[in-house]
Amino acid sequence: MKSKLFGPLEEQVMNILWEAEKPLKPQEVLGKLGGDHAYTTIMTVLKRMADKKILKREMCGKAFEYCPCLEKEVFVKKNLSAIYGNLVNDFGGLAISQFVDELKNNKGDLELLKQYVEDSTKSNESSKTK
């Protein structure tokens, strides 16, 4: 089962684009990446992500410029919501119990989950009384 939203190179590219103040050309992305990636590899990754509607691309001179379609937080929330929803729909309580088991080793995360559940329960109760 796929556990990440992106492959390693896609993730690096997205983080560069999310941090950028303006759309970037492939050469600019390549320059910020470091390493020994080929220009054509970066062009291919950018085009494929644009084809998947993850990036917007616009011709600027002789090269395309790329920028994310969504801000990082919005993108992650949207995709995690779909992932969690599918897991709970497909596996029910097993998915929920496994999620909680993963948090057991980190007291901070477990406390955050408890607080979120409490806040969510209070929010639901107050909306029912209105």
C-alpha positions in Angstrom: 0.0 0.0 0.0 1.3 3.4 -0.9 2.1 5.4 2.2 3.4 8.6 0.8 1.8 11.3 -1.2 4.8 11.6 -3.5 7.9 9.8 -4.5 11.3 11.1 -3.1 12.1 13.4 -6.1 8.5 14.6 -6.4 8.5 15.5 -2.7 11.7 17.5 -3.1 10.3 19.3 -6.1 7.0 20.1 -4.3 8.8 21.5 -1.3 10.9 23.7 -3.5 7.8 25.0 -5.3 5.8 25.5 -2.1 8.6 27.5 -0.6 9.1 29.6 -3.8 7.6 33.1 -3.9 6.9 32.8 -7.6 6.4 30.1 -10.3 9.7 28.5 -11.2 11.2 27.2 -14.5 12.7 23.7 -14.6 16.2 25.1 -14.6 15.4 27.0 -11.4 14.0 23.9 -9.7 17.1 22.0 -10.8 19.3 24.7 -9.3 17.6 24.5 -6.0 17.6 20.7 -5.9 21.3 20.1 -5.8 22.5 16.6 -6.6 23.1 15.3 -10.1 19.6 15.2 -11.6 19.3 15.6 -15.3 17.4 18.6 -16.6 15.2 16.3 -18.6 14.3 14.3 -15.5 13.1 17.5 -13.8 11.1 18.6 -16.8 9.4 15.1 -16.9 8.6 15.2 -13.2 7.1 18.7 -13.5 5.1 17.9 -16.6 3.7 14.7 -15.1 2.7 16.5 -12.0 1.0 19.2 -14.1 -0.8 16.5 -16.0 -2.1 15.2 -12.7 -3.3 18.7 -11.8 -0.9 18.9 -8.9 1.0 21.8 -10.6 -0.1 24.6 -12.8 2.1 25.4 -15.8 2.3 28.4 -17.9 4.5 29.3 -20.9 6.9 32.1 -20.1 9.2 32.9 -23.0 10.7 29.6 -24.2 10.1 27.6 -21.0 7.2 26.7 -18.8 6.9 28.0 -15.3 5.4 25.8 -12.6 3.6 26.4 -9.3 1.5 24.3 -7.0 -2.3 24.3 -7.6 -2.9 24.2 -3.8 -1.0 25.5 -0.8 0.8 22.8 1.1 -1.6 22.6 4.0 -4.6 22.5 1.8 -3.1 19.8 -0.4 -2.1 17.6 2.5 -5.4 17.9 4.3 -7.3 17.1 1.1 -5.2 14.0 0.4 -5.0 12.8 4.0 -8.8 13.1 4.3 -9.2 10.8 1.3 -6.6 8.3 2.6 -8.0 8.2 6.1 -11.6 8.0 4.8 -10.7 5.1 2.5 -8.9 3.2 5.3 -11.7 3.6 7.7 -14.3 2.7 5.1 -12.3 -0.4 4.0 -11.0 -1.6 7.4 -13.2 0.1 10.1 -12.1 -0.4 13.7 -8.9 -2.1 12.6 -7.6 1.0 10.8 -8.5 3.2 13.8 -6.9 0.9 16.4 -3.8 0.6 14.3 -3.6 4.4 14.0 -3.8 4.7 17.8 -1.2 2.0 18.2 1.2 4.0 16.1 0.7 7.0 18.4 1.4 5.0 21.6 5.1 5.5 21.4 4.8 9.3 21.2 3.0 10.7 24.3 2.7 14.1 22.7 0.9 12.8 19.6 -1.3 10.7 21.8 -2.2 13.7 23.9 -2.9 15.7 20.8 -5.3 13.0 19.5 -7.1 12.9 22.9 -7.5 16.7 22.8 -8.7 16.7 19.2 -11.3 14.0 20.1 -12.5 15.9 23.1 -12.7 19.2 21.1 -14.5 17.4 18.3 -17.0 15.8 20.7 -17.7 19.1 22.4 -18.2 20.8 19.0 -20.6 18.1 17.8 -22.6 18.3 21.1 -22.9 22.1 20.9 -24.0 22.0 17.3 -26.8 19.5 18.2 -28.2 21.8 20.9 -28.6 24.7 18.6 
